[in-house]
Amino acid sequence: MISSEKIPNNVNLKSDRRLQRALERWQPRFVDWWKEMGPAGFQDTHRVYLRTAIGADSKGWAHFDYVRMPEYRWGIFLAEPEKDRTIGFGDFEGDEVWQEVPGEFRNPLRRLIVTQGDTEPASVEQQRLLGSSCPSMYDLRNLFQVNVEEGRHLWAMVYLLHSYFGRDGRDEGDALLERRSGNEDKPRILTTFNEPVTNWLDFYMFTMFTDRDGKYQLLALAESAFDPLSRTTRFMLTEEAHHMFVGETGIARIVSRTCEMLKEMDGVSEDVRSKGGIDLPTIQKYLNRWFSLSLDLFGGEVSSNAANYFANGLKGRVKEEKYDDHKETDSVYSMEQVRDGRVVSEEVPMRNALNEVHRDAYIGDCEKGLARWNRVLEKHGFSDRLYLPHRRFNRQTGLYAEHPFDPWGKLLTDDDWKARSDEWLPSESDRKYINSLQVEAVFEPGRMANWIGPPRRGINGRPIDFEYVRVEE
């Protein structure tokens, strides 16, 4: 990579002048979108201590420094190619991976890339107002780090569209800047990315659960027979890890602070809201909401698209090498479905059930995060535990979308759901309370809002009270 290039990259962009010019024409459109829909109130007036990708090597791949966000150097980076890599699954298992898009798979590959690319600016748009209510300067910096890296992930997908899909790809790249999260006329492609993120409890749950879905989508695409897509997503995963860290540790800090408040009250009351804290039942409700919304992102439980993606080598399973059968032409998956008002188990061809296979892996990963949160409760001497709701709960996509279930997977009547849903999901009063805690930002270095505890350590070896965000002189 040449650091002085207008678009930092490790793909030798200067060797393809036509592609370089196309991306340089797209770049100011991206910056205009960023200024309009990126973090509100901090674009020109603040310098932020951010990491910027400068390469794809495992050592020294990022540089930390203060930068104004509109001047952030978004770039294009692919992981190093694997020598003699072959297709690891599906009907083409064992064949050499593709460096160009096979004509017969052009449309489904473009669809996969556009859908992934659309999630990146969507999350920036969802989170754009959170800076004005940040609980600390440390958290404000982490929010902006997530935002700029989602912007870089958009660049990653746009590079693929411009490089391998011609005029159609360029048009799709433009459309990625035209849709808007929550807009009735031009919404984002996936429903979850049109949901409002109005407070920091939303944000931490989003980065814990929705960004974790992103991890699993990227892991599946990293198996792709289309090698440029595989290499692109492998490097994106390097950045994605921090986003999940922000969510998981953010909730752990809230839980810890809630426990401290309960101890301070010494059994007089369990209502930490009276001290301006966030009670455990409300944390559980927000958990239920974002976990169920994130489950929807894997798609329907029975999916011909998933079967075709797998058969054609476009999208594999997470860590495909751990499986014995890489073709899955005859195997089945036992899946629970609703028949005549009852939940019954039925066998589905494995290829058609691959969305559910991915969901299984995702749920297992989320359970590890829940265990860490519950260790915080245990450490403070409380018997309360947070839990993941059942995968059938509050689903808007797939087999369970038309059937109400409680958080333990019991099928309900519509009347039961209407009567009890506020017990399990944030009510209007819950949202008003959480939003009321976050009307003012905390900008003093090292100080935290009352409802959240401090992190264990700072970023990049810096202390917690480091000035992570500076007001521009």
C-alpha positions as a Markdown table, in Angstrom:
| # | Residue | x | y | z |
|---|---|---|---|---|
| 1 | Met | 0.0 | 0.0 | 0.0 |
| 2 | Ile | 1.2 | 3.6 | -0.7 |
| 3 | Ser | 0.0 | 5.7 | 2.2 |
| 4 | Ser | -0.1 | 8.9 | 0.1 |
| 5 | Glu | -2.7 | 7.4 | -2.3 |
| 6 | Lys | -6.1 | 9.1 | -2.3 |
| 7 | Ile | -7.7 | 5.8 | -1.5 |
| 8 | Pro | -5.5 | 3.7 | 0.8 |
| 9 | Asn | -5.4 | 0.1 | -0.5 |
| 10 | Asn | -3.4 | -3.1 | -0.8 |
| 11 | Val | -5.0 | -4.1 | -4.1 |
| 12 | Asn | -2.7 | -2.1 | -6.4 |
| 13 | Leu | -5.5 | 0.2 | -7.4 |
| 14 | Lys | -3.2 | 2.4 | -9.4 |
| 15 | Ser | -2.7 | -0.4 | -11.9 |
| 16 | Asp | -6.3 | -0.1 | -13.0 |
| 17 | Arg | -6.8 | 3.5 | -13.9 |
| 18 | Arg | -10.5 | 3.0 | -15.0 |
| 19 | Leu | -11.4 | 1.4 | -11.6 |
| 20 | Gln | -9.4 | 4.0 | -9.7 |
| 21 | Arg | -11.2 | 6.8 | -11.5 |
| 22 | Ala | -14.6 | 5.2 | -10.8 |
| 23 | Leu | -13.9 | 4.8 | -7.1 |
| 24 | Glu | -12.5 | 8.4 | -6.9 |
| 25 | Arg | -15.8 | 9.6 | -8.4 |
| 26 | Trp | -17.7 | 7.6 | -5.8 |
| 27 | Gln | -15.5 | 8.9 | -2.9 |
| 28 | Pro | -17.0 | 12.4 | -2.7 |
| 29 | Arg | -20.5 | 11.0 | -2.8 |
| 30 | Phe | -19.6 | 8.8 | 0.1 |
| 31 | Val | -18.2 | 11.8 | 2.1 |
| 32 | Asp | -21.3 | 13.8 | 1.4 |
| 33 | Trp | -23.4 | 10.9 | 2.7 |
| 34 | Trp | -21.1 | 10.7 | 5.8 |
| 35 | Lys | -21.5 | 14.4 | 6.5 |
| 36 | Glu | -25.3 | 14.1 | 6.1 |
| 37 | Met | -25.9 | 10.7 | 7.8 |
| 38 | Gly | -22.8 | 10.1 | 10.0 |
| 39 | Pro | -22.4 | 11.0 | 13.6 |
| 40 | Ala | -24.4 | 14.2 | 14.2 |
| 41 | Gly | -22.7 | 17.2 | 15.9 |
| 42 | Phe | -19.2 | 15.9 | 15.8 |
| 43 | Gln | -18.1 | 16.0 | 12.2 |
| 44 | Asp | -16.1 | 19.2 | 12.0 |
| 45 | Thr | -15.7 | 20.3 | 15.6 |
| 46 | His | -13.9 | 17.3 | 17.2 |
| 47 | Arg | -10.8 | 15.2 | 16.7 |
| 48 | Val | -11.2 | 11.6 | 17.7 |
| 49 | Tyr | -8.5 | 9.0 | 18.8 |
| 50 | Leu | -9.2 | 6.4 | 16.2 |
| 51 | Arg | -7.5 | 3.4 | 14.6 |
| 52 | Thr | -7.1 | 3.5 | 10.9 |
| 53 | Ala | -6.4 | 0.4 | 8.8 |
| 54 | Ile | -3.1 | 0.8 | 6.9 |
| 55 | Gly | -2.7 | -2.8 | 5.8 |
| 56 | Ala | -3.9 | -6.4 | 6.2 |
| 57 | Asp | -0.9 | -7.9 | 8.0 |
| 58 | Ser | -1.6 | -9.5 | 11.3 |
| 59 | Lys | 1.0 | -7.2 | 12.9 |
| 60 | Gly | 0.8 | -3.5 | 12.7 |
| 61 | Trp | -2.3 | -3.4 | 10.5 |
| 62 | Ala | -3.7 | -0.3 | 12.1 |
| 63 | His | -2.5 | 3.1 | 13.2 |
| 64 | Phe | -3.9 | 5.1 | 16.1 |
| 65 | Asp | -4.1 | 8.9 | 16.0 |
| 66 | Tyr | -6.5 | 11.9 | 16.3 |
| 67 | Val | -8.5 | 12.6 | 13.2 |
| 68 | Arg | -11.5 | 14.6 | 12.2 |
| 69 | Met | -14.0 | 12.0 | 11.0 |
| 70 | Pro | -14.7 | 13.4 | 7.6 |
| 71 | Glu | -11.0 | 13.2 | 7.0 |
| 72 | Tyr | -10.7 | 9.6 | 8.1 |
| 73 | Arg | -8.8 | 7.6 | 5.5 |
| 74 | Trp | -11.2 | 4.9 | 4.5 |
| 75 | Gly | -9.4 | 2.3 | 2.4 |
| 76 | Ile | -9.7 | -1.0 | 0.6 |
| 77 | Phe | -7.9 | -4.0 | 2.1 |
| 78 | Leu | -8.1 | -7.7 | 1.4 |
| 79 | Ala | -6.5 | -10.5 | 3.4 |
| 80 | Glu | -3.4 | -12.1 | 1.8 |
| 81 | Pro | -4.4 | -14.8 | -0.7 |
| 82 | Glu | -4.1 | -18.5 | 0.4 |
| 83 | Lys | -1.8 | -20.5 | -1.9 |
| 84 | Asp | -3.5 | -23.2 | -3.9 |
| 85 | Arg | -6.8 | -22.5 | -2.2 |
| 86 | Thr | -9.7 | -24.7 | -3.5 |
| 87 | Ile | -13.4 | -24.6 | -3.0 |
| 88 | Gly | -14.3 | -26.3 | 0.3 |
| 89 | Phe | -17.9 | -27.2 | -0.1 |
| 90 | Gly | -20.9 | -27.7 | -2.4 |
| 91 | Asp | -21.1 | -29.2 | -5.9 |
| 92 | Phe | -17.7 | -27.7 | -6.9 |
| 93 | Glu | -15.8 | -28.9 | -3.8 |
| 94 | Gly | -12.1 | -29.4 | -4.7 |
| 95 | Asp | -12.1 | -27.1 | -7.7 |
| 96 | Glu | -9.8 | -24.1 | -7.9 |
| 97 | Val | -11.4 | -21.0 | -6.3 |
| 98 | Trp | -12.6 | -18.2 | -8.7 |
| 99 | Gln | -10.7 | -14.9 | -9.2 |
| 100 | Glu | -13.5 | -13.7 | -11.5 |
| 101 | Val | -17.3 | -14.0 | -11.2 |
| 102 | Pro | -18.7 | -16.9 | -13.2 |
| 103 | Gly | -21.5 | -15.6 | -15.5 |
| 104 | Glu | -24.1 | -18.1 | -14.2 |
| 105 | Phe | -23.6 | -16.9 | -10.6 |
| 106 | Arg | -23.3 | -13.2 | -11.3 |
| 107 | Asn | -26.8 | -12.2 | -10.0 |
| 108 | Pro | -26.8 | -14.2 | -6.7 |
| 109 | Leu | -23.2 | -13.1 | -5.9 |
| 110 | Arg | -24.1 | -9.5 | -6.5 |
| 111 | Arg | -27.2 | -9.9 | -4.3 |
| 112 | Leu | -25.0 | -11.3 | -1.5 |
| 113 | Ile | -22.5 | -8.4 | -1.7 |
| 114 | Val | -25.2 | -5.7 | -2.0 |
| 115 | Thr | -27.1 | -7.1 | 1.0 |
| 116 | Gln | -23.9 | -7.2 | 3.1 |
| 117 | Gly | -22.9 | -3.8 | 1.9 |
| 118 | Asp | -26.3 | -2.3 | 2.8 |
| 119 | Thr | -26.0 | -3.2 | 6.5 |
| 120 | Glu | -22.8 | -1.1 | 6.9 |
| 121 | Pro | -24.2 | 2.4 | 6.2 |
| 122 | Ala | -27.5 | 1.4 | 7.8 |
| 123 | Ser | -25.9 | 0.9 | 11.2 |
| 124 | Val | -24.1 | 4.3 | 11.0 |
| 125 | Glu | -27.5 | 5.9 | 10.2 |
| 126 | Gln | -29.2 | 4.1 | 13.1 |
| 127 | Gln | -26.5 | 5.3 | 15.6 |
| 128 | Arg | -25.9 | 8.9 | 14.3 |
| 129 | Leu | -27.6 | 10.7 | 17.2 |
| 130 | Leu | -26.0 | 8.8 | 20.1 |
| 131 | Gly | -23.0 | 11.1 | 20.5 |
| 132 | Ser | -25.1 | 13.8 | 22.2 |
| 133 | Ser | -26.0 | 11.5 | 25.1 |
| 134 | Cys | -22.7 | 9.5 | 25.5 |
| 135 | Pro | -22.1 | 8.1 | 29.0 |
| 136 | Ser | -18.3 | 8.9 | 28.8 |
| 137 | Met | -15.6 | 10.1 | 26.5 |
| 138 | Tyr | -14.3 | 6.5 | 26.3 |
| 139 | Asp | -17.7 | 5.4 | 25.0 |
| 140 | Leu | -18.0 | 8.3 | 22.6 |
| 141 | Arg | -14.7 | 7.3 | 21.0 |
| 142 | Asn | -15.8 | 3.6 | 20.7 |
| 143 | Leu | -19.1 | 4.7 | 19.1 |
| 144 | Phe | -17.1 | 6.6 | 16.5 |
| 145 | Gln | -14.7 | 3.8 | 16.0 |
| 146 | Val | -17.5 | 1.4 | 15.2 |
| 147 | Asn | -19.0 | 4.0 | 12.8 |
| 148 | Val | -15.9 | 4.7 | 10.8 |
| 149 | Glu | -15.2 | 1.0 | 10.4 |
| 150 | Glu | -18.7 | 0.3 | 9.3 |
| 151 | Gly | -17.9 | 3.0 | 6.7 |
| 152 | Arg | -14.8 | 1.1 | 5.7 |
| 153 | His | -16.8 | -2.1 | 5.4 |
| 154 | Leu | -19.1 | -0.3 | 3.0 |
| 155 | Trp | -16.0 | 0.6 | 0.9 |
| 156 | Ala | -15.0 | -3.1 | 0.9 |
| 157 | Met | -18.2 | -4.1 | -0.7 |
| 158 | Val | -18.3 | -1.2 | -3.1 |
| 159 | Tyr | -14.8 | -2.1 | -4.3 |
| 160 | Leu | -16.1 | -5.6 | -5.2 |
| 161 | Leu | -19.1 | -4.1 | -7.0 |
| 162 | His | -17.0 | -1.7 | -9.0 |
| 163 | Ser | -14.3 | -4.2 | -9.8 |
| 164 | Tyr | -16.3 | -7.3 | -10.8 |
| 165 | Phe | -19.8 | -6.2 | -11.8 |
| 166 | Gly | -19.4 | -3.4 | -14.3 |
| 167 | Arg | -22.1 | -0.8 | -14.8 |
| 168 | Asp | -24.6 | -2.8 | -12.7 |
| 169 | Gly | -22.0 | -2.8 | -9.8 |
| 170 | Arg | -21.5 | 1.0 | -10.0 |
| 171 | Asp | -25.2 | 1.6 | -10.0 |
| 172 | Glu | -25.5 | -0.7 | -6.9 |
| 173 | Gly | -22.7 | 1.3 | -5.2 |
| 174 | Asp | -24.6 | 4.5 | -5.8 |
| 175 | Ala | -27.8 | 3.0 | -4.4 |
| 176 | Leu | -26.0 | 2.0 | -1.2 |
| 177 | Leu | -25.7 | 5.7 | -0.5 |
| 178 | Glu | -29.3 | 6.5 | -1.4 |
| 179 | Arg | -31.3 | 4.2 | 0.9 |
| 180 | Arg | -31.8 | 5.4 | 4.5 |
| 181 | Ser | -32.4 | 3.4 | 7.7 |
| 182 | Gly | -36.1 | 3.7 | 8.7 |
| 183 | Asn | -37.1 | 5.7 | 5.6 |
| 184 | Glu | -40.6 | 4.7 | 4.4 |
| 185 | Asp | -39.8 | 5.3 | 0.7 |
| 186 | Lys | -36.2 | 4.0 | 0.5 |
| 187 | Pro | -35.6 | 1.8 | 3.6 |
| 188 | Arg | -32.6 | -0.4 | 4.1 |
| 189 | Ile | -32.8 | -3.9 | 2.7 |
| 190 | Leu | -33.0 | -5.9 | 6.0 |
| 191 | Thr | -35.8 | -5.0 | 8.5 |
| 192 | Thr | -33.5 | -5.0 | 11.6 |
| 193 | Phe | -31.4 | -2.2 | 10.0 |
| 194 | Asn | -34.5 | 0.0 | 9.9 |
| 195 | Glu | -35.1 | -0.3 | 13.7 |
| 196 | Pro | -34.4 | 2.9 | 15.7 |
| 197 | Val | -31.4 | 2.9 | 18.1 |
| 198 | Thr | -32.4 | 5.7 | 20.4 |
| 199 | Asn | -30.2 | 5.2 | 23.4 |
| 200 | Trp | -27.0 | 3.5 | 24.6 |
| 201 | Leu | -28.7 | 0.4 | 25.9 |
| 202 | Asp | -29.9 | -0.1 | 22.4 |
| 203 | Phe | -26.4 | 0.5 | 21.1 |
| 204 | Tyr | -24.7 | -2.0 | 23.4 |
| 205 | Met | -27.3 | -4.7 | 22.6 |
| 206 | Phe | -27.0 | -3.9 | 18.9 |
| 207 | Thr | -23.2 | -4.3 | 18.9 |
| 208 | Met | -23.4 | -7.4 | 21.1 |
| 209 | Phe | -26.1 | -9.2 | 19.0 |
| 210 | Thr | -26.5 | -7.6 | 15.6 |
| 211 | Asp | -22.8 | -7.1 | 15.0 |
| 212 | Arg | -22.3 | -10.7 | 16.1 |
| 213 | Asp | -24.7 | -11.7 | 13.4 |
| 214 | Gly | -22.4 | -9.7 | 11.1 |
| 215 | Lys | -19.5 | -11.8 | 12.3 |
| 216 | Tyr | -21.3 | -15.0 | 11.3 |
| 217 | Gln | -22.4 | -13.7 | 7.9 |
| 218 | Leu | -18.8 | -12.7 | 7.3 |
| 219 | Leu | -17.5 | -16.0 | 8.4 |
| 220 | Ala | -19.9 | -17.8 | 6.0 |
| 221 | Leu | -18.8 | -15.5 | 3.1 |
| 222 | Ala | -15.2 | -16.0 | 4.0 |
| 223 | Glu | -15.7 | -19.6 | 2.8 |
| 224 | Ser | -16.9 | -18.4 | -0.6 |
| 225 | Ala | -15.4 | -19.8 | -3.8 |
| 226 | Phe | -15.2 | -16.2 | -5.1 |
| 227 | Asp | -11.8 | -15.5 | -3.7 |
| 228 | Pro | -11.9 | -11.7 | -3.7 |
| 229 | Leu | -15.1 | -11.9 | -1.5 |
| 230 | Ser | -13.5 | -14.4 | 0.8 |
| 231 | Arg | -10.3 | -12.3 | 1.3 |
| 232 | Thr | -12.3 | -9.1 | 1.8 |
| 233 | Thr | -14.5 | -10.6 | 4.5 |
| 234 | Arg | -11.6 | -12.2 | 6.3 |
| 235 | Phe | -10.0 | -8.8 | 6.8 |
| 236 | Met | -13.4 | -7.3 | 7.8 |
| 237 | Leu | -13.6 | -9.8 | 10.6 |
| 238 | Thr | -10.4 | -8.3 | 12.1 |
| 239 | Glu | -12.2 | -5.0 | 12.7 |
| 240 | Glu | -15.6 | -6.6 | 13.6 |
| 241 | Ala | -14.1 | -8.0 | 16.8 |
| 242 | His | -13.9 | -4.6 | 18.4 |
| 243 | His | -17.6 | -3.9 | 17.7 |
| 244 | Met | -18.7 | -6.9 | 19.6 |
| 245 | Phe | -16.3 | -6.1 | 22.4 |
| 246 | Val | -17.9 | -2.7 | 22.7 |
| 247 | Gly | -21.4 | -4.3 | 23.2 |
| 248 | Glu | -20.4 | -7.1 | 25.5 |
| 249 | Thr | -18.3 | -5.0 | 27.8 |
| 250 | Gly | -20.9 | -2.1 | 27.7 |
| 251 | Ile | -23.6 | -4.4 | 29.1 |
| 252 | Ala | -21.3 | -5.9 | 31.6 |
| 253 | Arg | -20.5 | -2.4 | 32.9 |
| 254 | Ile | -24.2 | -1.6 | 33.2 |
| 255 | Val | -24.9 | -4.8 | 35.1 |
| 256 | Ser | -21.9 | -4.2 | 37.4 |
| 257 | Arg | -23.2 | -0.7 | 38.2 |
| 258 | Thr | -26.7 | -2.0 | 38.8 |
| 259 | Cys | -25.3 | -4.5 | 41.3 |
| 260 | Glu | -23.4 | -1.7 | 43.1 |
| 261 | Met | -26.6 | 0.3 | 43.4 |
| 262 | Leu | -28.5 | -2.6 | 44.8 |
| 263 | Lys | -25.8 | -3.1 | 47.4 |
| 264 | Glu | -25.8 | 0.6 | 48.3 |
| 265 | Met | -29.6 | 0.3 | 48.9 |
| 266 | Asp | -28.8 | -2.5 | 51.3 |
| 267 | Gly | -32.1 | -4.4 | 50.8 |
| 268 | Val | -34.3 | -1.3 | 51.5 |
| 269 | Ser | -35.5 | -1.4 | 47.9 |
| 270 | Glu | -34.7 | -3.3 | 44.7 |
| 271 | Asp | -35.9 | -0.4 | 42.6 |
| 272 | Val | -32.6 | 0.9 | 41.2 |
| 273 | Arg | -34.5 | 3.3 | 39.1 |
| 274 | Ser | -35.0 | 5.4 | 42.2 |
| 275 | Lys | -31.2 | 6.0 | 42.1 |
| 276 | Gly | -31.1 | 6.5 | 38.3 |
| 277 | Gly | -29.9 | 3.1 | 37.5 |
| 278 | Ile | -31.0 | 0.5 | 34.9 |
| 279 | Asp | -32.8 | -2.5 | 36.5 |
| 280 | Leu | -32.2 | -6.0 | 35.5 |
| 281 | Pro | -35.7 | -6.7 | 34.2 |
| 282 | Thr | -35.3 | -3.8 | 31.8 |
| 283 | Ile | -31.9 | -5.0 | 30.7 |
| 284 | Gln | -33.5 | -8.4 | 30.0 |
| 285 | Lys | -36.2 | -6.8 | 27.9 |
| 286 | Tyr | -33.7 | -5.0 | 25.7 |
| 287 | Leu | -31.7 | -8.2 | 25.4 |
| 288 | Asn | -34.9 | -10.1 | 24.3 |
| 289 | Arg | -35.6 | -7.4 | 21.7 |
| 290 | Trp | -32.2 | -7.2 | 20.0 |
| 291 | Phe | -31.4 | -10.9 | 20.2 |
| 292 | Ser | -34.7 | -11.8 | 18.4 |
| 293 | Leu | -34.2 | -9.0 | 15.8 |
| 294 | Ser | -30.7 | -10.4 | 15.2 |
| 295 | Leu | -32.0 | -14.0 | 14.8 |
| 296 | Asp | -34.2 | -12.7 | 11.9 |
| 297 | Leu | -31.1 | -11.7 | 10.0 |
| 298 | Phe | -30.1 | -15.3 | 9.3 |
| 299 | Gly | -33.2 | -15.6 | 7.1 |
| 300 | Gly | -35.9 | -18.3 | 7.0 |
| 301 | Glu | -35.4 | -21.6 | 8.6 |
| 302 | Val | -36.1 | -23.5 | 5.4 |
| 303 | Ser | -34.5 | -21.7 | 2.5 |
| 304 | Ser | -33.9 | -22.6 | -1.1 |
| 305 | Asn | -31.6 | -19.6 | -1.5 |
| 306 | Ala | -29.3 | -21.0 | 1.3 |
| 307 | Ala | -29.3 | -24.3 | -0.5 |
| 308 | Asn | -28.4 | -22.8 | -3.8 |
| 309 | Tyr | -25.7 | -20.6 | -2.3 |
| 310 | Phe | -24.1 | -23.7 | -0.7 |
| 311 | Ala | -24.5 | -25.9 | -3.7 |
| 312 | Asn | -22.9 | -23.3 | -6.0 |
| 313 | Gly | -20.0 | -22.5 | -3.6 |
| 314 | Leu | -21.1 | -18.9 | -3.0 |
| 315 | Lys | -21.6 | -19.0 | 0.8 |
| 316 | Gly | -20.5 | -21.8 | 3.0 |
| 317 | Arg | -20.9 | -22.8 | 6.7 |
| 318 | Val | -18.9 | -21.1 | 9.4 |
| 319 | Lys | -15.6 | -23.0 | 9.7 |
| 320 | Glu | -16.5 | -25.4 | 7.0 |
| 321 | Glu | -13.3 | -27.5 | 7.6 |
| 322 | Lys | -14.8 | -28.8 | 10.9 |
| 323 | Tyr | -17.6 | -30.7 | 9.0 |
| 324 | Asp | -17.1 | -34.2 | 7.7 |
| 325 | Asp | -19.5 | -33.9 | 4.8 |
| 326 | His | -18.9 | -30.9 | 2.6 |
| 327 | Lys | -21.6 | -31.7 | 0.0 |
| 328 | Glu | -24.6 | -32.5 | 2.2 |
| 329 | Thr | -26.6 | -34.0 | -0.7 |
| 330 | Asp | -28.3 | -36.7 | 1.4 |
| 331 | Ser | -28.2 | -35.5 | 5.0 |
| 332 | Val | -31.1 | -34.0 | 6.9 |
| 333 | Tyr | -31.7 | -31.5 | 9.8 |
| 334 | Ser | -34.4 | -32.0 | 12.4 |
| 335 | Met | -36.4 | -28.8 | 12.8 |
| 336 | Glu | -39.3 | -27.7 | 14.9 |
| 337 | Gln | -42.3 | -26.4 | 13.0 |
| 338 | Val | -45.8 | -25.4 | 13.9 |
| 339 | Arg | -48.5 | -27.7 | 12.6 |
| 340 | Asp | -52.2 | -27.5 | 13.6 |
| 341 | Gly | -51.4 | -25.4 | 16.7 |
| 342 | Arg | -48.6 | -27.6 | 17.9 |
| 343 | Val | -44.9 | -27.6 | 17.6 |
| 344 | Val | -43.6 | -30.7 | 16.0 |
| 345 | Ser | -40.3 | -32.0 | 14.7 |
| 346 | Glu | -39.7 | -32.6 | 11.0 |
| 347 | Glu | -36.7 | -33.5 | 8.9 |
| 348 | Val | -35.5 | -31.0 | 6.3 |
| 349 | Pro | -32.8 | -31.5 | 3.7 |
| 350 | Met | -29.6 | -30.2 | 5.2 |
| 351 | Arg | -28.9 | -27.8 | 2.4 |
| 352 | Asn | -32.3 | -26.1 | 2.9 |
| 353 | Ala | -31.6 | -25.8 | 6.6 |
| 354 | Leu | -28.3 | -24.1 | 6.5 |
| 355 | Asn | -29.7 | -20.8 | 7.8 |
| 356 | Glu | -30.6 | -22.7 | 10.9 |
| 357 | Val | -27.2 | -24.3 | 11.1 |
| 358 | His | -25.7 | -20.8 | 11.2 |
| 359 | Arg | -28.3 | -19.7 | 13.7 |
| 360 | Asp | -27.2 | -22.7 | 16.0 |
| 361 | Ala | -23.6 | -21.5 | 15.9 |
| 362 | Tyr | -24.6 | -17.9 | 16.6 |
| 363 | Ile | -26.8 | -18.8 | 19.6 |
| 364 | Gly | -23.9 | -20.8 | 21.0 |
| 365 | Asp | -21.6 | -17.8 | 20.7 |
| 366 | Cys | -24.2 | -15.5 | 22.3 |
| 367 | Glu | -24.5 | -17.9 | 25.2 |
| 368 | Lys | -20.8 | -17.5 | 26.0 |
| 369 | Gly | -21.4 | -13.7 | 26.2 |
| 370 | Leu | -24.4 | -14.2 | 28.5 |
| 371 | Ala | -22.2 | -16.4 | 30.7 |
| 372 | Arg | -19.7 | -13.6 | 31.1 |
| 373 | Trp | -22.5 | -11.2 | 32.1 |
| 374 | Asn | -23.9 | -13.6 | 34.6 |
| 375 | Arg | -20.4 | -14.0 | 36.1 |
| 376 | Val | -20.7 | -10.3 | 37.0 |
| 377 | Leu | -23.9 | -11.0 | 38.8 |
| 378 | Glu | -22.3 | -13.9 | 40.6 |
| 379 | Lys | -19.2 | -11.9 | 41.5 |
| 380 | His | -21.5 | -9.3 | 43.2 |
| 381 | Gly | -23.3 | -12.1 | 45.1 |
| 382 | Phe | -26.7 | -12.0 | 43.3 |
| 383 | Ser | -28.6 | -15.0 | 42.2 |
| 384 | Asp | -30.4 | -13.3 | 39.3 |
| 385 | Arg | -29.3 | -14.4 | 35.9 |
| 386 | Leu | -29.8 | -13.0 | 32.4 |
| 387 | Tyr | -30.9 | -15.5 | 29.7 |
| 388 | Leu | -31.3 | -15.8 | 26.0 |
| 389 | Pro | -35.0 | -16.1 | 25.0 |
| 390 | His | -36.0 | -19.0 | 22.8 |
| 391 | Arg | -35.3 | -18.8 | 19.1 |
| 392 | Arg | -39.0 | -18.8 | 18.4 |
| 393 | Phe | -39.6 | -15.7 | 20.5 |
| 394 | Asn | -40.7 | -12.4 | 18.8 |
| 395 | Arg | -39.7 | -13.5 | 15.3 |
| 396 | Gln | -40.6 | -11.5 | 12.3 |
| 397 | Thr | -39.0 | -13.7 | 9.7 |
| 398 | Gly | -39.3 | -17.5 | 9.0 |
| 399 | Leu | -41.4 | -20.3 | 10.3 |
| 400 | Tyr | -42.3 | -18.6 | 13.6 |
| 401 | Ala | -43.1 | -15.1 | 12.3 |
| 402 | Glu | -46.9 | -15.7 | 12.3 |
| 403 | His | -47.0 | -17.5 | 15.7 |
| 404 | Pro | -46.6 | -15.8 | 19.1 |
| 405 | Phe | -44.3 | -17.5 | 21.5 |
| 406 | Asp | -43.2 | -16.6 | 25.0 |
| 407 | Pro | -39.4 | -16.3 | 25.8 |
| 408 | Trp | -39.3 | -20.0 | 26.7 |
| 409 | Gly | -40.7 | -21.2 | 23.4 |
| 410 | Lys | -44.3 | -21.9 | 24.5 |
| 411 | Leu | -46.9 | -21.2 | 21.8 |
| 412 | Leu | -49.4 | -18.5 | 22.8 |
| 413 | Thr | -52.7 | -17.2 | 21.6 |
| 414 | Asp | -52.7 | -13.7 | 20.1 |
| 415 | Asp | -54.6 | -12.5 | 23.1 |
| 416 | Asp | -52.0 | -13.9 | 25.5 |
| 417 | Trp | -49.3 | -12.2 | 23.5 |
| 418 | Lys | -51.0 | -8.8 | 23.5 |
| 419 | Ala | -51.7 | -9.1 | 27.2 |
| 420 | Arg | -48.1 | -10.0 | 28.2 |
| 421 | Ser | -45.7 | -8.8 | 25.6 |
| 422 | Asp | -44.7 | -5.7 | 27.7 |
| 423 | Glu | -43.4 | -8.1 | 30.3 |
| 424 | Trp | -40.8 | -9.4 | 27.8 |
| 425 | Leu | -40.1 | -6.4 | 25.5 |
| 426 | Pro | -39.4 | -2.8 | 26.2 |
| 427 | Ser | -42.7 | -0.9 | 26.9 |
| 428 | Glu | -43.2 | 2.7 | 26.1 |
| 429 | Ser | -42.6 | 3.6 | 29.7 |
| 430 | Asp | -39.4 | 1.6 | 29.7 |
| 431 | Arg | -38.1 | 3.4 | 26.6 |
| 432 | Lys | -39.1 | 6.8 | 28.1 |
| 433 | Tyr | -37.2 | 5.9 | 31.3 |
| 434 | Ile | -34.0 | 4.8 | 29.5 |
| 435 | Asn | -34.1 | 7.8 | 27.3 |
| 436 | Ser | -34.5 | 10.1 | 30.3 |
| 437 | Leu | -31.2 | 8.9 | 31.7 |
| 438 | Gln | -29.4 | 10.0 | 28.6 |
| 439 | Val | -30.4 | 13.6 | 28.1 |
| 440 | Glu | -26.9 | 15.0 | 28.7 |
| 441 | Ala | -23.5 | 13.8 | 27.5 |
| 442 | Val | -20.6 | 13.2 | 29.8 |
| 443 | Phe | -17.5 | 14.8 | 28.3 |
| 444 | Glu | -15.1 | 15.0 | 31.3 |
| 445 | Pro | -12.2 | 12.5 | 30.7 |
| 446 | Gly | -12.5 | 9.5 | 33.0 |
| 447 | Arg | -16.0 | 10.3 | 34.4 |
| 448 | Met | -18.9 | 8.0 | 33.7 |
| 449 | Ala | -22.7 | 8.5 | 33.7 |
| 450 | Asn | -24.3 | 7.3 | 36.9 |
| 451 | Trp | -25.9 | 4.2 | 35.3 |
| 452 | Ile | -22.8 | 2.6 | 33.9 |
| 453 | Gly | -19.5 | 1.5 | 35.5 |
| 454 | Pro | -16.0 | 2.2 | 34.2 |
| 455 | Pro | -14.2 | -0.1 | 31.7 |
| 456 | Arg | -11.4 | -2.3 | 33.0 |
| 457 | Arg | -8.8 | -0.6 | 30.8 |
| 458 | Gly | -8.5 | 2.1 | 28.1 |
| 459 | Ile | -7.9 | 1.8 | 24.4 |
| 460 | Asn | -4.5 | 1.0 | 22.9 |
| 461 | Gly | -2.8 | 1.1 | 26.2 |
| 462 | Arg | -4.2 | 4.6 | 27.1 |
| 463 | Pro | -5.6 | 5.2 | 30.5 |
| 464 | Ile | -9.4 | 5.4 | 31.1 |
| 465 | Asp | -9.2 | 9.2 | 31.7 |
| 466 | Phe | -7.3 | 9.8 | 28.4 |
| 467 | Glu | -8.8 | 12.6 | 26.3 |
| 468 | Tyr | -10.2 | 10.3 | 23.6 |
| 469 | Val | -12.1 | 13.1 | 21.9 |
| 470 | Arg | -10.8 | 16.6 | 21.6 |
| 471 | Val | -12.8 | 19.7 | 20.7 |
| 472 | Glu | -11.3 | 21.4 | 17.6 |
| 473 | Glu | -9.7 | 24.7 | 18.3 |
